[in-house]
Amino acid sequence: MLAMRRLSILLLTAFLSVAADLAVVEKKGGALSFYSPTGQHLGSVKTAIHPHEMVFSPDGKFLYVSENGLLWMTDPGSGGNSIAIIDVAKRTLAGRIDLGKNRRPHGMDVQPKTGHLVVTVENPSGLLLVDPKTRKVVKRYDTQGKQPHMVILDKAGETAWVSNSGSGTLAAVHLATAQVHLLTLGENTQGGVFTKNGKTLFLAVMGANEIVEIDVAQRKVTGRIPTSKGPARLALSLDEKTLIYNVQLEPGIAWADIASKKQLLRLDLPGRPLSLTLSRDGKTAFLGIQEEDKIALVDVASRRILKFLSTPKGAGPDPVLELP
């Protein structure tokens, strides 16, 4: 026990010596907040009610935050219709993108070459291509499914892979032609991660309690990994041999071996983690535990919880990103 405690202290000390400040979407509190690696609150930028996801601009100067307007995907209501633009250095609101009739924006990704955003909207269901410089919607796409939730661009930035959570499908939307290829995967499709070469996509299917492996070129499922209940967000280990993911219905963080298609371990967390992201060096996982107003920091390699950061009561932290 003493040896384990010493190891945890050493891991935490190593993390704190190299870690950057953190940006946290506080879904309940309606803010993007900034914290030091030790948990010191460094400031907040107010957003519209119930922000959900965020993504950096290609140069890292701005954070785009989807202002969904409703707390849960299943909540009734028209929702919000904007994306907040946050100046990272100044930590101020630099502007807002009006999405017009497109409401309840959620998942986002950014094209590295153009800087354009792809944004899922849940009311009415669809995918948007947005130019953050002109702050205009460039194009709207039909994802051929209900409640588009998460989106991830392929390596070339040409095809957006969209989880139609309400339909249990994954839509591959070619942005230039608007052509859509659908894969039926199971109830409540969620977040995904590509391998570095872009040839394989792993996607969490929450209702099926599994992660599916997809051949990107062939547009077909090539494997399935059974998981604990409620996988939602995925990341890859540095050697690309292991998947790291949050599980919401057996609250915790888990690891799975890709070669054997088996879950290796699940660590309990004190509440449902709604998000999972990795530090830029891939060594630390951050999980927002919304209902407990906490953020879990986990060492990926040793599979140990480093510490919990506390946010203000009622903040409701969700995704976390390490600042440049």
C-alpha positions as CSV (number, residue, x, y, z in Angstrom):
1,M,0.0,0.0,0.0
2,L,2.8,2.4,0.9
3,A,4.6,1.6,-2.4
4,M,1.4,2.3,-4.3
5,R,1.0,5.6,-2.5
6,R,4.5,6.6,-3.3
7,L,4.1,5.8,-6.9
8,S,0.9,7.9,-7.1
9,I,2.7,10.8,-5.5
10,L,5.6,10.5,-8.0
11,L,3.2,10.3,-10.9
12,L,1.3,13.4,-9.7
13,T,4.5,15.3,-9.2
14,A,5.7,14.4,-12.7
15,F,2.4,15.5,-14.2
16,L,2.4,18.9,-12.3
17,S,5.9,19.6,-13.5
18,V,5.0,19.6,-17.2
19,A,1.2,20.2,-17.3
20,A,-0.4,23.3,-18.8
21,D,-3.5,25.1,-17.7
22,L,-6.9,23.6,-18.5
23,A,-10.0,24.8,-20.2
24,V,-13.2,23.3,-18.9
25,V,-16.7,23.6,-20.4
26,E,-19.0,24.1,-17.4
27,K,-22.3,22.9,-18.8
28,K,-24.5,23.7,-15.8
29,G,-22.8,27.0,-14.9
30,G,-22.9,28.3,-18.5
31,A,-19.2,29.2,-18.8
32,L,-15.8,28.2,-20.2
33,S,-13.5,28.2,-17.2
34,F,-9.7,28.0,-16.8
35,Y,-7.9,26.1,-14.1
36,S,-4.2,25.4,-13.2
37,P,-3.1,21.8,-13.1
38,T,-3.4,22.0,-9.3
39,G,-7.0,23.0,-9.5
40,Q,-6.7,26.8,-8.9
41,H,-9.5,28.7,-10.7
42,L,-8.0,31.2,-13.0
43,G,-11.0,32.8,-14.5
44,S,-14.2,32.2,-16.5
45,V,-15.9,33.4,-19.7
46,K,-19.7,33.4,-19.6
47,T,-21.4,31.6,-22.4
48,A,-25.0,31.2,-23.4
49,I,-26.9,28.6,-21.2
50,H,-25.7,25.0,-21.3
51,P,-22.6,24.9,-23.5
52,H,-21.6,21.4,-24.5
53,E,-18.5,20.8,-26.5
54,M,-15.4,22.7,-27.6
55,V,-12.6,22.6,-30.2
56,F,-9.5,24.7,-30.8
57,S,-8.9,26.7,-34.0
58,P,-6.0,25.3,-36.0
59,D,-3.6,27.9,-34.6
60,G,-4.7,27.3,-31.0
61,K,-5.6,31.0,-30.6
62,F,-9.4,30.4,-30.2
63,L,-11.7,27.9,-28.6
64,Y,-15.1,27.4,-30.2
65,V,-17.8,26.3,-27.8
66,S,-21.2,25.0,-28.9
67,E,-24.0,26.7,-27.0
68,N,-26.6,24.0,-27.1
69,G,-29.1,25.6,-24.7
70,L,-30.3,22.4,-23.1
71,L,-28.6,20.3,-20.4
72,W,-29.4,16.8,-21.8
73,M,-29.7,15.5,-25.3
74,T,-33.1,14.0,-24.4
75,D,-34.5,17.2,-22.9
76,P,-37.4,18.8,-24.9
77,G,-37.1,22.3,-26.2
78,S,-35.8,24.3,-29.2
79,G,-32.4,25.0,-27.7
80,G,-29.7,27.5,-28.5
81,N,-28.4,28.4,-31.9
82,S,-24.9,29.8,-31.5
83,I,-21.2,29.0,-31.1
84,A,-19.1,31.1,-28.7
85,I,-15.6,32.2,-29.9
86,I,-13.2,32.4,-26.9
87,D,-9.8,34.2,-27.2
88,V,-7.5,31.8,-25.4
89,A,-4.7,34.3,-24.5
90,K,-7.0,37.1,-23.4
91,R,-9.6,34.6,-21.9
92,T,-12.4,36.7,-23.2
93,L,-15.4,36.3,-25.5
94,A,-14.2,37.3,-28.9
95,G,-17.5,36.9,-30.7
96,R,-20.4,34.6,-31.4
97,I,-21.5,32.7,-34.5
98,D,-25.3,32.8,-35.2
99,L,-26.5,29.6,-36.6
100,G,-30.0,30.9,-37.5
101,K,-32.6,28.3,-37.7
102,N,-30.1,25.6,-36.9
103,R,-30.5,24.9,-33.2
104,R,-29.0,22.8,-30.5
105,P,-25.4,22.6,-31.8
106,H,-23.3,19.9,-30.1
107,G,-20.3,18.1,-31.5
108,M,-17.6,19.9,-33.5
109,D,-14.4,19.4,-35.3
110,V,-12.2,21.7,-37.4
111,Q,-10.6,21.4,-40.8
112,P,-6.9,22.0,-40.3
113,K,-6.4,23.6,-43.8
114,T,-9.4,25.9,-44.1
115,G,-10.2,26.4,-40.4
116,H,-13.9,25.7,-41.1
117,L,-15.9,24.0,-38.4
118,V,-18.2,21.0,-38.8
119,V,-21.0,21.1,-36.3
120,T,-23.8,18.7,-35.5
121,V,-27.2,20.3,-34.8
122,E,-30.1,18.4,-33.2
123,N,-33.0,20.7,-34.1
124,P,-33.6,20.1,-36.9
125,S,-31.1,17.2,-37.2
126,G,-28.2,17.9,-39.5
127,L,-24.5,18.8,-40.0
128,L,-23.2,22.3,-40.6
129,L,-20.1,23.6,-42.3
130,V,-19.3,26.9,-40.6
131,D,-16.7,29.6,-41.5
132,P,-15.6,31.1,-38.1
133,K,-13.9,34.1,-39.9
134,T,-17.1,35.3,-41.6
135,R,-19.2,33.8,-38.8
136,K,-21.5,32.3,-41.4
137,V,-23.0,28.9,-42.1
138,V,-21.5,27.8,-45.4
139,K,-23.5,24.6,-46.0
140,R,-26.0,22.3,-44.3
141,Y,-26.0,18.5,-44.7
142,D,-28.5,15.8,-44.2
143,T,-27.0,13.1,-42.0
144,Q,-30.0,10.8,-42.8
145,G,-30.6,10.2,-39.1
146,K,-31.9,11.6,-35.8
147,Q,-30.0,13.6,-33.2
148,P,-26.6,14.0,-34.8
149,H,-24.4,14.1,-31.7
150,M,-20.6,13.8,-32.2
151,V,-18.6,14.4,-35.3
152,I,-15.0,13.6,-36.3
153,L,-13.2,14.5,-39.5
154,D,-11.1,12.0,-41.4
155,K,-7.3,12.6,-41.8
156,A,-7.8,14.6,-45.0
157,G,-10.6,16.7,-43.5
158,E,-12.9,15.7,-46.4
159,T,-15.4,13.4,-44.8
160,A,-17.2,14.0,-41.5
161,W,-18.2,10.9,-39.5
162,V,-21.3,11.7,-37.6
163,S,-23.0,9.7,-34.8
164,N,-26.7,9.8,-35.4
165,S,-27.4,8.9,-31.7
166,G,-31.1,8.8,-32.0
167,S,-31.0,6.4,-35.0
168,G,-28.1,4.2,-33.9
169,T,-26.2,4.9,-37.1
170,L,-22.9,6.4,-38.2
171,A,-23.0,8.7,-41.2
172,A,-19.9,9.3,-43.4
173,V,-20.7,12.6,-45.0
174,H,-18.5,13.7,-47.9
175,L,-18.3,17.4,-47.5
176,A,-17.7,18.3,-51.2
177,T,-20.5,16.2,-52.6
178,A,-22.8,15.8,-49.6
179,Q,-22.9,12.0,-50.4
180,V,-23.7,10.0,-47.3
181,H,-22.8,6.4,-46.4
182,L,-24.7,5.0,-43.4
183,L,-23.6,2.2,-41.1
184,T,-26.1,0.8,-38.6
185,L,-24.2,0.1,-35.4
186,G,-26.7,0.0,-32.5
187,E,-28.5,2.1,-30.0
188,N,-27.0,5.5,-29.1
189,T,-23.8,5.9,-31.2
190,Q,-21.3,8.3,-29.5
191,G,-17.7,9.5,-29.8
192,G,-14.9,8.1,-31.8
193,V,-11.2,8.2,-32.5
194,F,-9.0,7.5,-35.6
195,T,-5.7,5.7,-35.7
196,K,-2.8,8.0,-36.7
197,N,-2.8,6.7,-40.3
198,G,-6.5,7.4,-40.6
199,K,-7.3,3.9,-41.8
200,T,-9.3,2.8,-38.8
201,L,-12.0,4.4,-36.8
202,F,-13.1,3.2,-33.4
203,L,-16.6,4.3,-32.2
204,A,-18.4,3.9,-28.9
205,V,-21.9,2.5,-29.1
206,M,-23.4,3.3,-25.7
207,G,-26.6,1.2,-25.9
208,A,-24.8,-1.9,-27.1
209,N,-22.0,-1.6,-24.5
210,E,-19.3,-2.0,-27.1
211,I,-16.7,-0.2,-29.2
212,V,-16.8,-1.0,-33.0
213,E,-13.8,-1.1,-35.2
214,I,-14.4,0.4,-38.7
215,D,-12.3,0.1,-41.8
216,V,-12.5,3.7,-43.2
217,A,-11.8,2.9,-46.8
218,Q,-14.2,0.0,-47.0
219,R,-16.9,1.6,-44.8
220,K,-17.5,-1.6,-42.9
221,V,-17.2,-2.9,-39.3
222,T,-14.2,-5.2,-38.8
223,G,-14.4,-5.8,-35.1
224,R,-16.3,-5.3,-31.9
225,I,-15.0,-4.9,-28.3
226,P,-17.4,-5.6,-25.4
227,T,-17.2,-3.0,-22.6
228,S,-18.7,-2.0,-19.3
229,K,-22.0,-0.3,-19.5
230,G,-22.2,3.0,-21.3
231,P,-19.0,3.8,-23.2
232,A,-19.1,7.3,-24.8
233,R,-15.8,9.0,-25.5
234,L,-12.6,7.3,-26.8
235,A,-8.9,7.9,-27.0
236,L,-5.9,5.9,-28.2
237,S,-2.7,5.1,-26.2
238,L,0.5,6.5,-27.6
239,D,1.5,3.0,-29.0
240,E,-2.1,2.6,-30.5
241,K,-2.4,-0.8,-28.8
242,T,-5.0,0.3,-26.2
243,L,-8.3,2.2,-26.2
244,I,-9.1,4.5,-23.2
245,Y,-12.7,5.4,-22.6
246,N,-15.3,6.6,-20.1
247,V,-18.2,4.5,-19.1
248,Q,-21.2,6.3,-17.8
249,L,-23.6,3.6,-16.5
250,E,-20.9,1.8,-14.5
251,P,-19.2,5.1,-13.7
252,G,-15.5,4.9,-14.4
253,I,-12.7,4.9,-16.9
254,A,-11.7,1.8,-18.7
255,W,-9.0,0.4,-21.0
256,A,-9.3,-2.2,-23.8
257,D,-6.7,-4.2,-25.8
258,I,-7.3,-3.7,-29.5
259,A,-5.6,-6.9,-30.6
260,S,-7.5,-9.3,-28.3
261,K,-10.7,-7.2,-28.4
262,K,-11.0,-7.4,-24.7
263,Q,-11.6,-4.9,-21.9
264,L,-8.6,-4.9,-19.6
265,L,-9.6,-2.8,-16.6
266,R,-12.2,-0.4,-15.3
267,L,-11.5,2.1,-12.4
268,D,-14.5,3.3,-10.4
269,L,-15.2,7.1,-10.4
270,P,-17.4,8.9,-7.9
271,G,-20.0,9.8,-10.4
272,R,-20.8,9.5,-14.1
273,P,-18.0,10.9,-16.3
274,L,-19.6,12.5,-19.3
275,S,-16.3,13.3,-21.1
276,L,-12.8,11.9,-21.7
277,T,-9.9,13.8,-23.3
278,L,-6.2,13.3,-23.2
279,S,-3.3,15.7,-22.5
280,R,-1.3,16.7,-25.6
281,D,1.4,14.2,-24.7
282,G,-1.2,11.5,-24.3
283,K,-0.1,10.6,-20.8
284,T,-3.0,12.0,-18.8
285,A,-6.8,11.5,-19.2
286,F,-9.2,14.2,-18.0
287,L,-12.8,13.2,-17.2
288,G,-15.6,15.7,-16.3
289,I,-17.9,14.4,-13.6
290,Q,-20.8,16.8,-14.1
291,E,-23.0,15.9,-11.2
292,E,-20.2,15.9,-8.7
293,D,-18.6,19.1,-9.9
294,K,-15.3,17.3,-10.2
295,I,-12.6,16.6,-12.8
296,A,-10.7,13.3,-12.6
297,L,-7.0,13.2,-13.7
298,V,-5.8,9.7,-14.5
299,D,-2.4,8.5,-15.5
300,V,-2.9,6.5,-18.7
301,A,0.1,4.2,-18.5
302,S,0.0,3.2,-14.9
303,R,-3.9,3.2,-14.9
304,R,-4.0,5.1,-11.6
305,I,-6.1,8.1,-10.6
306,L,-3.8,11.0,-9.9
307,K,-6.2,13.4,-8.3
308,F,-9.6,15.2,-8.5
309,L,-10.0,18.9,-9.2
310,S,-13.0,20.6,-7.7
311,T,-15.1,23.1,-9.6
312,P,-17.7,25.5,-8.0
313,K,-20.9,23.9,-6.9
314,G,-23.4,23.8,-9.8
315,A,-20.6,24.3,-12.5
316,G,-21.2,20.9,-14.0
317,P,-17.9,20.3,-15.8
318,D,-17.9,18.3,-19.0
319,P,-15.1,18.3,-21.6
320,V,-11.6,19.4,-20.6
321,L,-8.8,20.5,-22.9
322,E,-5.1,21.3,-22.1
323,L,-4.1,24.8,-23.3
324,P,-1.3,25.3,-25.7
